[in-house]
């Protein structure tokens, strides 16, 4: 089941970041995959968007595969799938 418009809007609002690079990557992600996101994807995105900007950037550009705040989640297939889509150019 895909996310409701309200849930998607909340995620997009939370995706507005202090670093322009993060904004651009997240905006591109929502343009490509926003209509396809399900509740599990939404939960992963919520965790990622709770990170500070530098940790999020490290994950988005592939500098790191995990940071301390999401280390337990990083091995889950749903987390890896969302992160892979975020990293697509």
C-alpha positions as CSV (number, residue, x, y, z in Angstrom):
1,X,0.0,0.0,0.0
2,X,1.4,3.4,-1.0
3,X,1.7,6.4,1.3
4,X,-1.2,8.7,1.6
5,X,-0.8,12.3,0.2
6,X,-0.6,13.6,3.8
7,X,2.2,11.2,4.7
8,X,4.1,12.0,1.5
9,X,3.7,15.7,2.1
10,X,5.0,15.3,5.7
11,X,8.1,13.4,4.4
12,X,8.7,16.0,1.7
13,X,8.4,18.8,4.3
14,X,10.9,17.0,6.6
15,X,13.2,16.6,3.6
16,X,13.9,20.3,3.4
17,X,17.5,20.4,4.8
18,X,20.2,22.9,5.6
19,X,22.6,21.5,3.0
20,X,21.6,22.2,-0.6
21,X,23.1,19.0,-1.7
22,X,20.8,17.0,0.5
23,X,17.8,19.0,-0.7
24,X,18.7,18.2,-4.4
25,X,19.2,14.5,-3.8
26,X,16.0,14.2,-1.8
27,X,14.0,16.3,-4.3
28,X,15.1,14.0,-7.1
29,X,14.2,10.9,-5.1
30,X,10.7,12.2,-4.4
31,X,10.2,13.1,-8.1
32,X,11.2,9.6,-9.2
33,X,9.7,7.4,-6.4
34,X,7.2,9.5,-4.4
35,X,4.1,7.9,-5.9
36,X,5.5,4.4,-5.3
37,X,6.6,4.7,-1.7
38,X,5.0,2.4,0.8
39,X,4.7,2.5,4.6
40,X,8.0,0.6,5.1
41,X,9.8,3.1,2.8
42,X,8.2,5.9,4.8
43,X,9.5,4.5,8.1
44,X,13.1,4.2,6.6
45,X,12.9,7.8,5.3
46,X,11.7,9.1,8.6
47,X,14.7,7.5,10.3
48,X,17.0,9.0,7.6
49,X,15.5,12.4,7.8
50,X,16.0,12.5,11.6
51,X,19.8,12.4,11.1
52,X,21.8,15.5,11.1
53,X,22.7,16.9,7.8
54,X,26.3,15.7,7.7
55,X,25.4,12.1,8.6
56,X,22.7,12.1,6.0
57,X,25.0,13.5,3.4
58,X,27.6,10.7,4.2
59,X,24.9,8.1,3.5
60,X,23.4,9.8,0.5
61,X,26.7,10.1,-1.4
62,X,28.0,6.7,-0.3
63,X,30.8,8.0,1.9
64,X,29.4,5.7,4.6
65,X,27.0,2.7,4.5
66,X,25.9,3.3,8.1
67,X,26.1,5.9,10.9
68,X,25.7,5.2,14.6
69,X,22.1,6.5,14.8
70,X,20.8,4.0,12.2
71,X,23.4,1.2,12.6
72,X,20.8,-1.4,13.6
73,X,18.6,-0.6,10.7
74,X,21.4,-0.5,8.1
75,X,21.4,-4.3,7.5
76,X,17.6,-4.5,6.8
77,X,16.7,-5.0,3.2
78,X,14.1,-2.2,3.3
79,X,16.8,0.3,4.5
80,X,19.3,-0.9,1.8
81,X,16.6,-0.6,-0.9
82,X,15.7,3.0,0.0
83,X,19.3,4.0,0.4
84,X,20.1,2.5,-3.0
85,X,17.3,4.4,-4.7
86,X,18.5,7.6,-2.9
87,X,22.0,7.1,-4.3
88,X,20.8,6.6,-7.9
89,X,21.9,9.5,-10.2
